[in-house]
Amino acid sequence: MVRRLNRREALAAGAGAFAAGLGSATGPARALNDYAEQIAKFTGGRTPVEGRVKLELPELAENGNTVPLSVAVDAPSGEGAHVQEILVVAPANPNARVIRFRFSPLSVPEASTRIRLAATQDVIAVAKLSDGTFFSASRQIKVTIGGCGG
């Protein structure tokens, strides 16, 4: 004979399983926020050179929920190398990795979007070129109200 759970028992079991999952989620959430690890993984441990990346953000965001971001790379012309990817990280966000753009050899290496920022911080963009070189730029933005989480 199979015992069936009533509605209250099923809800209690589900709530218990959910609570057990929250305890283990704390570790991975912290790991996602390690922006230096995100950049090192993206670059394969290489140090990006400051320059060639143009990162545009407003100096002040009254609402961190929709912050306009534009990024472009001054790609070397005629050298055969092209921009493959751009990674954008925000160290003060719960998940530091904000967005990753991918480009083909014929693409213009620039993109625009809106991002969500938790607090005042330096936003960092790292560009990966097909010849294995990396370039970066960072820009501080002040978030006054809202944002994700506070």
C-alpha positions in Angstrom: 0.0 0.0 0.0 1.3 3.4 -1.0 0.9 6.2 1.5 -0.2 9.5 0.0 0.8 12.8 1.5 -1.9 15.3 2.2 -1.5 18.9 1.0 0.1 20.2 4.3 2.6 17.3 4.4 3.5 17.9 0.7 4.0 21.7 1.3 6.1 21.0 4.4 8.3 18.5 2.6 8.8 21.0 -0.3 9.6 23.9 2.1 12.1 21.7 3.8 13.8 20.7 0.6 13.9 24.4 -0.5 15.4 25.5 2.8 18.1 22.7 2.6 18.9 24.0 -0.9 19.4 27.5 0.3 22.2 26.5 2.7 24.2 25.0 -0.2 23.4 28.0 -2.5 25.4 30.4 -0.3 28.7 29.0 -1.4 28.2 29.1 -5.2 26.6 32.6 -5.0 29.8 33.9 -3.4 31.9 32.1 -6.0 29.9 33.9 -8.8 30.8 37.2 -7.2 34.5 36.7 -7.5 35.1 39.1 -10.4 38.9 38.5 -10.4 38.2 34.8 -10.9 35.8 35.6 -13.7 38.4 37.7 -15.5 41.1 35.1 -14.9 38.9 32.4 -16.4 38.1 34.6 -19.4 41.8 35.5 -20.0 43.3 32.1 -19.2 45.3 33.8 -16.4 46.8 36.5 -18.6 46.8 40.1 -17.4 44.8 42.4 -19.8 46.5 45.5 -21.0 44.8 48.8 -20.1 43.6 50.5 -23.3 41.9 50.1 -26.7 38.6 49.4 -24.9 36.1 52.3 -24.7 33.6 51.8 -21.9 30.7 54.3 -21.7 28.5 54.6 -18.6 26.9 57.6 -16.9 28.8 59.0 -14.0 25.7 58.9 -11.8 22.7 56.5 -12.0 19.7 57.4 -10.0 18.3 53.9 -10.5 20.6 50.9 -10.7 18.0 48.8 -12.4 18.5 50.1 -15.9 22.0 51.6 -16.5 23.0 52.3 -20.1 26.3 50.7 -21.1 28.2 51.0 -24.4 31.5 49.2 -25.1 33.7 49.4 -28.2 37.2 48.2 -29.0 39.7 50.0 -31.2 40.7 46.8 -33.0 44.1 46.7 -34.7 43.5 47.2 -38.4 45.4 45.1 -41.0 47.1 42.9 -38.4 44.7 40.0 -39.0 43.6 40.0 -35.3 39.9 40.7 -34.6 37.9 41.1 -31.4 36.3 37.7 -30.5 34.6 38.5 -27.2 34.1 41.3 -24.6 33.4 40.4 -20.9 31.8 43.0 -18.6 31.9 42.5 -14.9 30.5 44.5 -11.9 32.3 43.5 -8.7 29.6 44.8 -6.3 26.8 42.8 -7.9 25.7 39.5 -6.4 26.8 37.9 -9.7 29.8 39.8 -10.9 29.5 38.6 -14.5 27.2 41.1 -16.2 27.3 40.2 -19.9 29.6 38.6 -22.5 29.4 39.7 -26.1 30.8 37.5 -29.0 31.8 38.8 -32.4 32.7 37.3 -35.7 35.7 38.4 -37.8 33.5 40.7 -39.9 31.7 42.3 -36.9 32.2 45.8 -35.7 33.4 45.3 -32.1 30.9 47.5 -30.3 27.7 46.8 -28.4 25.2 48.7 -26.2 22.7 47.4 -23.6 21.2 48.3 -20.2 22.6 46.6 -17.1 21.6 46.3 -13.5 24.0 47.5 -10.8 23.7 46.8 -7.1 25.8 49.7 -5.8 28.4 52.3 -6.6 31.3 50.4 -8.2 33.9 50.2 -10.9 32.6 48.3 -14.0 35.3 46.5 -15.9 35.3 45.4 -19.6 37.9 43.0 -21.0 38.2 42.3 -24.7 39.7 39.1 -26.1 41.4 39.3 -29.6 41.9 36.4 -31.9 45.7 36.6 -31.5 45.4 35.9 -27.8 45.9 39.4 -26.5 43.5 41.0 -24.0 42.7 44.7 -23.4 40.6 46.2 -20.6 39.0 49.4 -19.3 37.2 50.3 -16.2 34.9 53.1 -15.2 33.3 54.1 -11.9 29.6 54.7 -11.7 27.7 56.0 -8.6 24.4 54.4 -8.0 22.2 56.5 -5.7 18.9 54.6 -5.2 17.5 51.2 -5.9 19.8 48.7 -7.7 19.5 45.0 -7.3 19.2 44.2 -3.6 19.3 47.6 -2.1 
